[in-house]
Amino acid sequence: MHAIVERPHGGHIAYELIGRRRLWRPWVVLISGVGHDRSSWEPLLPALRRAARIVLVDNHGVGQSTPLQSQVSVGDLAADIIAVLDHAGLRRAHVVGVSLGGMIAQELAIEHPRRVRRLVLASTTPGWIEGYPFPLGNALVLWRRLLQPGPAGRRTTLRYALSPATRARRPDLVDHLSRDDVIPSADPRSSLLQATAGTRYTNRGRDRTTTAATLVMHGTDDNVVDPRNAEVLARNIPDARLLAVPGAGHLIFWERPELCARALQQFLRWPRLHAAAARIRGWWRRR
């Protein structure tokens, strides 16, 4: 089901619901990174559909949502997700966010804890105060992409975002992801405004108040967001575990889709079972 939510700022947010309403299948909201629309989740959808019902959102500025006309904050983008949940009649959902989407997901879990069941933070950062800064190369590549929109600019970005191991193992992936029929080109101005929101974000240590069980996932060879940020998040969030994705860069769901899908299925499908297992492990270690 495709739907649109009108927002007070005059624009609208587009989203899609996938999956039949079955009581034993939870809802999972998938939140993309800078310049990516809902199509960026394609590698994970077959596996996730077996474990959950899915809410795919086009963040403000991409896909079928309204282009951005002025600067927004991560908090503004999180408010858009709450509006989608309200419009869809969903009281609570698991939340999965990657890169900028991971910052939006953090904000949801911190400011709206009752709306978030379980939290997955992928290839993201707690922000410039708590975490490690973006590498200079990241900013240079982003600017080049914005000055050279379309497949050519995206190809330049992908050579930086994908790890050397991924490019060697899958030399076709750069060309594949550069195609507009795989991931459509985003509006350059909207991408810049989204990226600026991400570089300004900091959770200011509020992640320590997160009540949702959290899975932090990060590629060991990420050149865009320093992998040490994942360690900070996993250390600060009370009920968090860290999954380092070996040999992956920034686009872990495209670089290691099978590993990531399996981890998400295990974490999201049987939360009570995993909670019980964690308690048993804790008891065993204390013996």
N, C-alpha and C positions, 0 to 999 in steps of 0.2 A: 504494500500500500504506500503510495506517495502522497505527501501532504506538505502544506506550507503554513508557517506561523507568522502572522503579522506582528511586528515589533514596534514599541513606542517611538523608536528613532525614525520610523517611517519606512524602513526596509522590511524584508521578510527573510526567514530562515527555512530552507527546504530540508526535508528529511524523508526517510523511507523505513517502513517496518517490514521485516522479513521473518517468516515463520508462523506456524499456526499456534493459537493460544492453547497451550497445554500446561496444566498446573505444575508439572514437575520440571518444566523448562523455564529457567529464569530469563529475564530481559537483560541484554548487554548493550550498552551504549558505546559506540566506537567513534573516537574523536581524532581527527587527522592533524598533521603538521602544516607548516607554512606552505601555502599555495597548492595544497592537495585537497581534492574533493573526495567523495565517498568511494570512488573507484580505486583509491589507493589501498583498500582493504581486500582486494580481490584474492590474493594468495591464501588468506586465512578463512574466507567465507565457507568453503565446503566443509571444513572441519568444525568451525564454530556452529554452523547450522545444525549439526548433529547433537550439539550440547546445549544450545540456547536459542532464544528468539532475539533478533538483532534490531537495534535502532542505529541506522546509518545517518549521519548528520553532515551536511555541507556547512562548514563554518561560515560566518559572515564574511563575504568577500570572494568566495569560491563556488564553483559548481553552479547550481540553480539558485543559490542564495544571492541576495542583493550585493553588488560591488560596494566596497567601502569608499566613503567620501571624506572621512576624517579619521583622526587617530582614535583607536579604541584601546582598552586595557584587557588584560587576561580576565579580570573580573567581569567585564562587559561580555566577553565571549562565553564565560561560564553561565552568566544570566541567560544567554540564548539557549543553552542546553537545558536549564531549568524550565524555560518556556516550552521547549519541545516536549519534555516529560509531562508537563501539565496538559499540553494540548493533546498528547497521546493517551492521557488518563493513567499514567504510570506513577505510582507512589514511590517505588524504589527500583533500582536497577544496579547491576554491576557496571562499572565504568572502566573502559580501557582507553588510554590516551598515549599517543606517540609524539615525541618532540614537543612542539607548541601544544599539541593536544594533551601531552602529559602535564604541562603547567595548568591547563584548563581543568584537567581531572583533579589535580591537587587542590585547586581553588574550590571545586565542588565538594570534595571530601572535607575540607576545612570549614567552609562556610555553610554547607548544607549536609551535615553528617547523616541525617535521617533519610536522605534520598539515595545514599550510596551503600550498596550491600558489600561488595568487594571491589578493590581498587587495583588496577594494573598500570604501572608507570613505565613506559618504554622509551629509551633513548632520550631522556629528558634531564632536567636540572631543577634544584630548588631555587635557583636564581642567583643573582650576582653578589648578594651579601653572604648567604649561607654556603654557596657552592663555588665551583671553579669557573673562571670566565671563559667565554667563547674564544677559541683561537683566532688570531689575526687573519689567518688564511680563510676562515669561515666567512668573515665579513667581506673579504676581497672577492671570494667566489660568489657570494650572494649579490654583491653589487654588479658583478659581470653578468650574472643571470638576469638581473632586472634591466640592465642596459641592452641585453640581447635576448629578448623574449622568444618563446617558441621552442621547437625541438633542438635547435643549435645551442641555445643557451642552456637548456636542460641537460644536454649531453655533457657540457662542460661541468655542470654541477654534479652530475652523477659520477663522473670520474673521480671526483673528490669525496662524495658521500659513500660510495661503495668501497669496501676494503680491497687492498691488492689481492688478497686470497680469493675473494669473490670474483673479481674481474678475471683472474687466471682460471678459476673453475668454471665460470659462466661468461665467456667473452661476448655472448649475445645479449646480455642483460642491459647494457648501456643503451644499445640501439632499441631494444624492446621497450624500455621505460621512456625513451625519448619520443615515442609515437603518441600523437594526440588521441588516437583511438584506444590507447591503454590508460594513460593519465592525461586528461585534457590540459592544455595550457591555461594558466591562471592569469587574471588581470594583473599586470605588473605593479600598478599603484596599490592594489589590495594586498598583494604579496608583501610589498614594502611595509605597509601599515601593520600587517600581521607580524612580520619579523620584528618591527620596532616594539610592538607589545611584548614579544617574547624576550627581547634583550633588556627591557625595562623591568621585567618581572622579578620579584623576590617574595618568597613565602615568609620571610622575616622570622624564621624559626617556628612558625605556626604549625609546621608538619608534625611537631611533637604532640599536638593535640588530636591528630588523626585517630579515629576510633575504628575505621574499617581495616580488616585484614588486607595486607598489601603485598603484591608481587612486583618487585623492581627488576626490569630486564634491560640489559645494555650490552651492545657489542664490544668486545675487547679491543677492537681496532677502530673505534669511532673517531673520525677526524673532525666532526662537526660539534658534538657535545662531549666534553672530556668524560671518559668512563668513570673517573673518580667521583663525579656527581652522583652516580648510582650508589656508591658506597656511603656517601653522606645521607642520601634519602633512606637507605636501608638501616642506617645507624640511628637516625632521628625518629623515624616512624615506629611507634611502640610494637606493633604486630606486623613486622615486615620481613620478607625473605628476599634474597638477592639471587638472580640467575644471570651469570655472565655467559653471553653467547659467544663461543670461541670462534675467532677468525672473522667475525662480522663487523661491518662498519656501522653507519648510521641507520641504514634501511634494513633492520634486522628481519622484518616480516617478509621482505622480498629475498633477502640473502640466505636465511635459514628458516624457510616457512614450515617445514615438517617439525623441527625441534620446537619452534615457537608455538605452533598450533597444539602440539601435544602438551606443552607446559600450561597453556591457557585452558585447555579442556580439563586437565587435572585440577587446576586451581579453582575454576569457576563452576564445574559441574557438581562436585560433591563437597561443598564447603564444610558441612557438619562432620563428614568423615575425616577430612583433613584436619579440622580443629581437634577432633578426638585423638588422631594420630600424633599431633603436636604435643598434646597433654601427656600422652604415653611416653613420647621421647623425652620430655622434660622430667617426668617422674623417673625414668630409667637412668638419666644422667645424674640425678641427685642421689641415687642409691649408693 
